[in-house]
Amino acid sequence: MSFLFTAGLAFSSLLAPVLTLPTNTSTGPESVNVSWLGRTPSYNSGTTFGLPWGEGRFYPNSTQFSLSDGTPLQSWITSYWRDGSVKWTGHAIAESDNVHDQYVVTASAGSMHSSQSPGLQVSDSGEAYAIDTGEMTVTFPKTGDALVSEIKSSAGKVLGQNGRLVLHSQSGVVEDPQDKANSSIDYFNFQSNIDNVTVSDKGPVRALITVRGSHQVLDSGSHGDWLPFVVRFYLYANSKAIRIVHSLVYDGDANEDFISGVGLRFDVPLEGEELYNRHIRLAGLERGLLNEAVKGLTGLRRDPGEEVRNAQFEGKKTPAVDTWDTRVSSRLQYIPSWNDYSLDQLSPDGFTLKKRTEAGQSWVKIPGSTRSGGLAYLGGATVGGLAVGLRDFWKRYPTGLDVRNAASDMGELTVWIYNPAAEPLDLRPYHDEMGLDTYEGQLDALEITYEDWEPGFATPFGIARTSELFVYAFDQTPTQEHLSELTEHTNYPPVLHAEPEYIHQTQALGNYWDLPSNAGGLAAKIESNMAFLNEFYQDQIEDRRWYGFLDYGDFMHTYDEDRHQWRYDIGGYAWDN
């Protein structure tokens, strides 16, 4: 009892306002090099990284952090040593035209603050938060269905609006194709409904907006709100990019609530832009892009002129119509306007493409390929537009990209986290109770399939899935090279890190590990074995196609040497999670 009292007193003393924390006792400042994981990126929309510090070196309220080149740095403390000194810090740097190979972070005596002049502003109107990065202003309503009501450039141009979540579900699945004629399945459409919005972090370099809510049924459907979400928006100074971390929690009935589509959708204003100056870009394999216009001017029987064709292909405003070959300019009304585009990645090894002029007309197939980069752009040469991307797009199949209403005043851009073109997500158990209605039977079954089955265990209730997306805003259609660059940025966001030697020196991750050694002996053998296992499992992801909406990121842990197959179908021997 005396121990509990003493511990409680010690804890309360940490919170006491009269407590005086120790000040820095080190002999001087300390500088740490941070560099990019992998190669130096050609583009960085802003990044956050962490740094450890040795015990007793620096204390809160008497330490400041800065970058040696004067780049603005936002800093905060994330954990402490037992003596109250700083153990880990978080740091954020803004988007910059110049991306250095490495940066030097210096901790020195002073008060904790973010260095240099602010470039990001957060305002609260009472009904919404507005984040001004210096390059764009993004508005987040506190109520309603739109998580993002507007994305506006620094010049005042609205580039995107009404960013919301969309959800499709159904009450059952057809077990056999012949049952479709007598199906009594109900289908539901939902969109996001906000519960609360908070500014989780704000500073001169980075702001974090957190939106919580659930999905509300549309069209007078008879279904309650469900599938709660948490969506975090990260914005950086000087940037026209938004990093989004989207999390869903399943709270439905696996026998009645089958998810058939989950997506993020934005409206893109196109009013005033000529149809031949409206552009669609869909990322294909590696750095490839589908490059099209709503009303195409290339490949026609008559040539409008090389300058016209080149401008459209490059995403630039075409020359005035009266400068074109009149055999084309007088017949523009006969050139089809392509209103809708779809890219469907329904397996890790192939995606399909199609387009149509309007609903009610057939789709025209476009040659597809294997693995899409997962980025789509819709916009115009003068009005600008938006690009949206999903990280690990093909690895998390079934995914998709949709462009709709590109020939209207308000286009629509959707990235599908779960593609409605695929089969519904079936979260039911893969077997029934199998007579396991007693403890003795359950224990006995554990001896054969290594599956700890008990009533209530075989439910998906409470499982979650997190996805990472990016939204990029443009005042005009970007070059193909830049969109390819953004596709890579979406799938491999730049990461800054300290060297392993420094991390080991601080002991912030403990002292039970060591740096790789080439000295030989047992340590070298262990290192070699670990390297082999790491490479082996990485290869198995590709060889065994461990991809998919719920599967990607997980591993199987026991092998069936007779079938030469991982035990994917034997109870507790399958996924490791």
PEQUIPE-V650243 format. One record per residue. RES is the residue in three letters. SS is DSSP state (2 for helix, 1 for strand, 0 for the rest). NEAR is the number of other C-alpha atoms within 12 Angstrom. D_LAST is the distance of its C-alpha to the last C-alpha in Angstrom with 1 decimal. Layout:
# PEQUIPE-V650243
<<RES	SS	NEAR	D_LAST> <RES	SS	NEAR	D_LAST>>
This chain:
# PEQUIPE-V650243
<<MET	0	7	39.7> <SER	2	8	41.4> <PHE	2	9	38.2> <LEU	2	10	36.5> <PHE	2	11	39.6> <THR	2	12	39.7> <ALA	2	13	36.1> <GLY	2	14	36.7> <LEU	2	14	39.8> <ALA	2	15	38.1> <PHE	2	15	35.5> <SER	2	14	38.2> <SER	2	16	40.2> <LEU	2	18	37.6> <LEU	2	14	38.2> <ALA	0	12	41.9> <PRO	0	9	43.8> <VAL	0	9	46.4> <LEU	0	13	43.9> <THR	0	15	44.9> <LEU	0	23	42.0> <PRO	0	19	42.9> <THR	0	23	44.0> <ASN	0	28	43.2> <THR	0	18	44.8> <SER	0	20	43.9> <THR	0	13	46.7> <GLY	0	15	45.7> <PRO	0	22	43.1> <GLU	1	26	40.1> <SER	1	22	38.8> <VAL	1	32	35.5> <ASN	1	28	34.8> <VAL	1	31	31.8> <SER	1	26	31.3> <TRP	1	27	29.1> <LEU	0	19	25.9> <GLY	0	14	27.3> <ARG	0	17	30.7> <THR	0	22	32.6> <PRO	0	30	31.9> <SER	0	24	34.9> <TYR	0	33	33.8> <ASN	0	37	32.2> <SER	0	40	32.0> <GLY	0	39	31.4> <THR	1	36	28.6> <THR	1	33	27.2> <PHE	1	32	26.4> <GLY	1	31	26.2> <LEU	1	40	28.4> <PRO	1	41	28.6> <TRP	0	38	32.0> <GLY	0	32	33.5> <GLU	0	26	34.2> <GLY	0	25	37.7> <ARG	0	31	38.3> <PHE	0	40	38.2> <TYR	1	37	38.4> <PRO	0	35	37.8> <ASN	0	23	41.0> <SER	0	25	42.7> <THR	1	34	40.5> <GLN	1	33	40.4> <PHE	1	42	38.3> <SER	1	35	39.7> <LEU	1	30	39.4> <SER	0	23	42.2> <ASP	0	17	43.2> <GLY	0	17	43.6> <THR	0	32	40.6> <PRO	0	34	39.7> <LEU	1	42	36.8> <GLN	1	40	35.1> <SER	1	37	33.7> <TRP	1	34	32.2> <ILE	1	30	30.9> <THR	1	19	27.3> <SER	1	24	27.5> <TYR	1	24	30.3> <TRP	0	26	31.2> <ARG	0	16	32.7> <ASP	0	20	36.2> <GLY	0	28	35.4> <SER	1	31	35.4> <VAL	1	37	33.1> <LYS	1	31	29.9> <TRP	1	31	28.0> <THR	1	34	29.5> <GLY	1	28	28.3> <HIS	1	41	30.6> <ALA	1	41	31.3> <ILE	1	44	33.7> <ALA	0	42	35.2> <GLU	0	35	35.7> <SER	0	24	38.5> <ASP	0	15	40.6> <ASN	0	18	40.4> <VAL	0	25	37.0> <HIS	0	26	37.6> <ASP	0	22	36.0> <GLN	1	25	35.4> <TYR	1	31	36.2> <VAL	1	26	37.6> <VAL	1	39	36.6> <THR	1	30	39.2> <ALA	1	40	39.0> <SER	1	30	42.5> <ALA	1	25	44.5> <GLY	0	22	44.8> <SER	0	21	43.3> <MET	0	25	39.8> <HIS	0	28	40.1> <SER	0	33	39.0> <SER	1	32	41.4> <GLN	0	24	43.7> <SER	0	18	44.8> <PRO	0	27	42.4> <GLY	0	33	41.5> <LEU	0	37	39.3> <GLN	1	31	40.6> <VAL	1	33	39.0> <SER	1	23	41.4> <ASP	1	18	41.2> <SER	0	13	43.6> <GLY	0	13	42.6> <GLU	0	16	41.1> <ALA	1	28	38.8> <TYR	1	33	37.6> <ALA	1	35	38.8> <ILE	1	46	37.4> <ASP	1	38	40.0> <THR	0	38	38.6> <GLY	0	30	42.1> <GLU	0	33	41.2> <MET	1	35	40.1> <THR	1	38	39.8> <VAL	1	47	36.8> <THR	1	36	37.4> <PHE	1	42	34.8> <PRO	1	36	36.3> <LYS	0	29	35.5> <THR	0	25	35.8> <GLY	0	28	35.7> <ASP	0	32	33.4> <ALA	0	33	33.6> <LEU	0	47	31.2> <VAL	1	42	33.5> <SER	1	31	37.1> <GLU	1	33	38.5> <ILE	1	41	38.1> <LYS	1	35	41.5> <SER	1	33	42.7> <SER	0	22	45.0> <ALA	0	16	47.9> <GLY	0	19	47.2> <LYS	0	27	45.8> <VAL	1	33	43.2> <LEU	1	46	40.5> <GLY	1	44	38.0> <GLN	1	35	37.7> <ASN	1	33	36.1> <GLY	1	38	32.5> <ARG	1	40	30.5> <LEU	1	45	27.3> <VAL	1	39	27.8> <LEU	1	41	25.9> <HIS	1	38	26.8> <SER	1	39	25.8> <GLN	1	34	27.4> <SER	0	28	27.9> <GLY	0	28	27.1> <VAL	0	28	26.7> <VAL	0	20	29.4> <GLU	0	14	28.5> <ASP	0	10	31.4> <PRO	2	10	33.4> <GLN	2	9	36.6> <ASP	2	13	35.3> <LYS	2	13	35.5> <ALA	2	10	39.2> <ASN	2	11	38.7> <SER	0	17	35.5> <SER	0	13	35.5> <ILE	0	20	32.4> <ASP	0	19	32.7> <TYR	1	29	31.5> <PHE	1	31	30.9> <ASN	1	31	31.0> <PHE	1	35	29.7> <GLN	1	35	30.0> <SER	1	40	28.9> <ASN	1	34	30.7> <ILE	1	31	30.7> <ASP	1	25	30.5> <ASN	1	28	31.0> <VAL	1	33	31.2> <THR	1	29	31.2> <VAL	1	29	32.1> <SER	1	20	29.3> <ASP	1	26	31.0> <LYS	1	33	34.3> <GLY	0	37	36.3> <PRO	0	34	38.6> <VAL	0	43	35.8> <ARG	1	46	32.7> <ALA	1	40	32.2> <LEU	1	35	29.1> <ILE	1	38	29.4> <THR	1	33	26.8> <VAL	1	39	27.3> <ARG	1	35	25.9> <GLY	1	34	26.7> <SER	1	35	25.9> <HIS	1	40	27.0> <GLN	1	32	30.5> <VAL	1	27	32.0> <LEU	0	22	34.9> <ASP	0	12	37.9> <SER	0	12	38.6> <GLY	0	18	35.6> <SER	0	16	34.9> <HIS	0	25	31.4> <GLY	0	20	30.5> <ASP	0	27	28.6> <TRP	1	30	24.9> <LEU	1	38	21.6> <PRO	1	34	22.1> <PHE	1	39	21.5> <VAL	1	32	21.7> <VAL	1	40	23.2> <ARG	1	33	24.2> <PHE	1	37	27.0> <TYR	1	40	27.8> <LEU	1	50	31.4> <TYR	1	45	33.3> <ALA	0	41	37.1> <ASN	0	32	39.0> <SER	0	38	36.2> <LYS	0	40	36.1> <ALA	1	43	32.3> <ILE	1	43	29.8> <ARG	1	38	26.1> <ILE	1	32	24.1> <VAL	1	30	20.6> <HIS	1	33	19.9> <SER	1	30	17.4> <LEU	1	35	17.4> <VAL	1	24	16.5> <TYR	0	27	16.9> <ASP	0	25	19.6> <GLY	0	31	21.3> <ASP	0	25	22.0> <ALA	0	27	19.9> <ASN	0	21	23.2> <GLU	0	23	25.3> <ASP	0	34	23.4> <PHE	1	34	22.3> <ILE	1	43	21.5> <SER	1	32	23.6> <GLY	1	35	23.9> <VAL	1	41	22.7> <GLY	1	39	24.8> <LEU	1	43	26.7> <ARG	1	40	30.4> <PHE	1	43	33.5> <ASP	1	39	37.2> <VAL	1	45	39.2> <PRO	1	35	43.0> <LEU	0	38	45.0> <GLU	0	26	48.4> <GLY	0	19	51.3> <GLU	0	32	49.6> <GLU	0	31	51.2> <LEU	2	37	49.1> <TYR	2	42	49.7> <ASN	2	43	48.4> <ARG	1	50	45.1> <HIS	1	53	42.2> <ILE	1	55	38.8> <ARG	1	48	36.3> <LEU	1	47	33.1> <ALA	1	49	31.0> <GLY	0	37	30.7> <LEU	0	28	29.7> <GLU	0	23	29.5> <ARG	0	25	32.3> <GLY	0	28	34.1> <LEU	1	33	35.1> <LEU	1	36	36.7> <ASN	1	31	39.9> <GLU	1	41	41.9> <ALA	1	43	44.4> <VAL	0	42	45.0> <LYS	0	33	48.5> <GLY	0	35	48.6> <LEU	0	38	51.7> <THR	0	26	50.9> <GLY	0	16	51.7> <LEU	0	20	54.4> <ARG	0	12	57.7> <ARG	0	20	59.4> <ASP	0	21	58.4> <PRO	0	32	58.3> <GLY	0	26	58.7> <GLU	2	19	56.6> <GLU	2	22	56.2> <VAL	2	29	54.9> <ARG	2	30	52.4> <ASN	2	20	51.1> <ALA	2	28	50.7> <GLN	2	34	48.6> <PHE	2	34	46.4> <GLU	0	30	45.8> <GLY	0	38	45.1> <LYS	0	31	48.4> <LYS	0	31	51.1> <THR	0	33	53.4> <PRO	0	23	57.1> <ALA	0	18	59.4> <VAL	2	23	59.9> <ASP	2	15	63.6> <THR	2	17	63.0> <TRP	0	23	61.2> <ASP	0	24	62.9> <THR	2	16	64.4> <ARG	2	18	63.5> <VAL	2	26	59.9> <SER	2	24	60.5> <SER	0	16	62.8> <ARG	0	19	60.2> <LEU	2	23	57.0> <GLN	2	13	56.9> <TYR	2	14	56.3> <ILE	0	23	53.1> <PRO	0	23	50.0> <SER	0	29	47.8> <TRP	0	34	44.1> <ASN	0	38	42.5> <ASP	1	38	38.9> <TYR	1	43	36.3> <SER	1	41	32.9> <LEU	1	48	30.2> <ASP	1	44	27.5> <GLN	1	43	24.5> <LEU	1	36	23.2> <SER	1	30	21.6> <PRO	0	33	20.5> <ASP	0	25	23.9> <GLY	1	26	26.4> <PHE	1	36	27.8> <THR	1	36	31.0> <LEU	1	33	33.6> <LYS	1	27	36.4> <LYS	1	35	39.0> <ARG	1	28	41.7> <THR	0	25	44.8> <GLU	0	22	44.2> <ALA	0	14	42.7> <GLY	0	9	44.6> <GLN	0	13	45.0> <SER	0	13	43.1> <TRP	0	19	40.3> <VAL	1	18	41.3> <LYS	1	16	38.7> <ILE	1	21	38.1> <PRO	1	16	36.9> <GLY	1	25	33.2> <SER	1	26	31.1> <THR	0	26	27.6> <ARG	0	34	25.3> <SER	0	45	26.5> <GLY	0	46	26.2> <GLY	0	54	25.6> <LEU	1	53	28.6> <ALA	1	52	31.6> <TYR	1	55	34.9> <LEU	1	56	37.7> <GLY	1	55	40.9> <GLY	1	46	44.5> <ALA	0	34	46.7> <THR	0	29	48.4> <VAL	0	38	46.2> <GLY	1	40	43.0> <GLY	1	47	39.6> <LEU	1	49	35.8> <ALA	1	50	33.0> <VAL	1	53	29.4> <GLY	1	52	26.3> <LEU	1	47	22.6> <ARG	0	35	20.5> <ASP	0	36	18.6> <PHE	0	50	20.7> <TRP	2	44	20.5> <LYS	2	38	17.0> <ARG	2	38	15.9> <TYR	0	42	18.5> <PRO	0	44	20.3> <THR	1	47	22.0> <GLY	1	50	25.6> <LEU	1	52	28.6> <ASP	1	46	31.7> <VAL	1	46	35.2> <ARG	1	37	37.5> <ASN	0	35	41.2> <ALA	0	43	41.8> <ALA	0	37	45.5> <SER	0	27	45.9> <ASP	0	22	46.5> <MET	1	30	42.9> <GLY	1	40	40.1> <GLU	1	40	36.5> <LEU	1	47	33.4> <THR	1	48	30.0> <VAL	1	48	26.6> <TRP	1	45	24.2> <ILE	1	51	20.6> <TYR	1	44	20.5> <ASN	0	39	23.6> <PRO	0	35	25.9> <ALA	0	28	27.3> <ALA	0	25	24.2> <GLU	0	24	23.5> <PRO	0	31	22.3> <LEU	1	33	18.7> <ASP	0	28	18.4> <LEU	0	27	15.9> <ARG	0	23	17.8> <PRO	0	20	16.5> <TYR	0	15	17.2> <HIS	0	16	19.7> <ASP	0	14	22.1> <GLU	0	19	22.7> <MET	0	15	24.2> <GLY	0	16	26.6> <LEU	0	20	24.1> <ASP	0	17	26.3> <THR	0	15	27.0> <TYR	2	15	25.2> <GLU	2	15	26.7> <GLY	2	19	25.5> <GLN	2	23	21.9> <LEU	2	18	22.2> <ASP	2	18	23.9> <ALA	2	24	21.3> <LEU	2	20	18.6> <GLU	2	16	20.9> <ILE	2	16	20.7> <THR	2	19	17.3> <TYR	0	19	15.2> <GLU	0	24	14.2> <ASP	0	25	14.8> <TRP	0	31	16.6> <GLU	0	22	18.8> <PRO	0	17	20.6> <GLY	0	12	18.8> <PHE	0	15	15.3> <ALA	0	23	15.1> <THR	0	23	15.3> <PRO	0	25	13.7> <PHE	0	23	15.9> <GLY	0	21	14.6> <ILE	0	20	11.6> <ALA	1	20	12.3> <ARG	1	28	12.6> <THR	1	27	14.5> <SER	1	37	16.8> <GLU	1	33	19.5> <LEU	1	41	23.0> <PHE	1	40	26.5> <VAL	1	47	29.9> <TYR	1	45	33.0> <ALA	1	44	36.6> <PHE	1	37	39.7> <ASP	0	32	43.5> <GLN	0	31	44.1> <THR	0	39	42.2> <PRO	0	36	40.6> <THR	0	24	41.1> <GLN	2	29	38.9> <GLU	2	21	38.3> <HIS	2	26	37.0> <LEU	2	41	34.7> <SER	2	34	33.3> <GLU	2	30	32.9> <LEU	2	44	31.0> <THR	2	40	28.7> <GLU	2	33	27.7> <HIS	2	37	27.6> <THR	2	37	25.2> <ASN	2	32	22.7> <TYR	0	28	23.3> <PRO	0	34	24.4> <PRO	0	31	26.5> <VAL	0	29	25.1> <LEU	1	34	27.5> <HIS	1	29	26.7> <ALA	1	27	28.8> <GLU	0	23	29.4> <PRO	2	23	27.4> <GLU	2	20	30.7> <TYR	2	23	31.3> <ILE	2	27	27.9> <HIS	2	22	28.5> <GLN	2	21	32.0> <THR	2	25	31.1> <GLN	0	23	28.7> <ALA	0	29	26.7> <LEU	0	23	23.5> <GLY	0	16	25.1> <ASN	0	12	27.2> <TYR	0	9	24.9> <TRP	0	17	24.3> <ASP	0	19	26.9> <LEU	0	18	27.8> <PRO	0	19	27.9> <SER	0	15	31.1> <ASN	0	13	33.3> <ALA	0	11	35.5> <GLY	0	12	34.2> <GLY	2	11	33.6> <LEU	2	13	30.4> <ALA	2	17	28.8> <ALA	2	17	29.4> <LYS	2	16	27.9> <ILE	2	17	24.7> <GLU	2	21	24.6> <SER	2	18	25.3> <ASN	2	14	22.6> <MET	2	15	19.9> <ALA	2	15	21.3> <PHE	2	14	21.2> <LEU	2	15	17.6> <ASN	2	15	16.7> <GLU	2	14	19.0> <PHE	2	16	17.9> <TYR	2	23	14.3> <GLN	2	20	15.7> <ASP	2	15	18.1> <GLN	2	23	15.7> <ILE	2	23	14.2> <GLU	2	19	17.8> <ASP	2	15	19.0> <ARG	0	23	16.5> <ARG	0	25	16.2> <TRP	0	30	12.5> <TYR	0	28	13.7> <GLY	0	31	14.0> <PHE	0	35	13.9> <LEU	0	27	10.4> <ASP	0	24	9.2> <TYR	0	30	10.4> <GLY	0	25	8.5> <ASP	0	23	5.6> <PHE	0	29	6.9> <MET	1	30	8.3> <HIS	0	21	9.5> <THR	0	21	12.8> <TYR	1	19	15.8> <ASP	1	16	18.7> <GLU	0	9	21.7> <ASP	0	8	24.1> <ARG	0	10	22.7> <HIS	0	11	21.6> <GLN	1	19	18.3> <TRP	1	28	14.6> <ARG	0	24	14.2> <TYR	0	23	12.7> <ASP	0	20	14.9> <ILE	0	25	14.8> <GLY	2	26	12.9> <GLY	2	23	10.5> <TYR	2	24	11.0> <ALA	0	24	9.2> <TRP	1	23	5.8> <ASP	0	18	3.8> <ASN	0	14	0.0>>
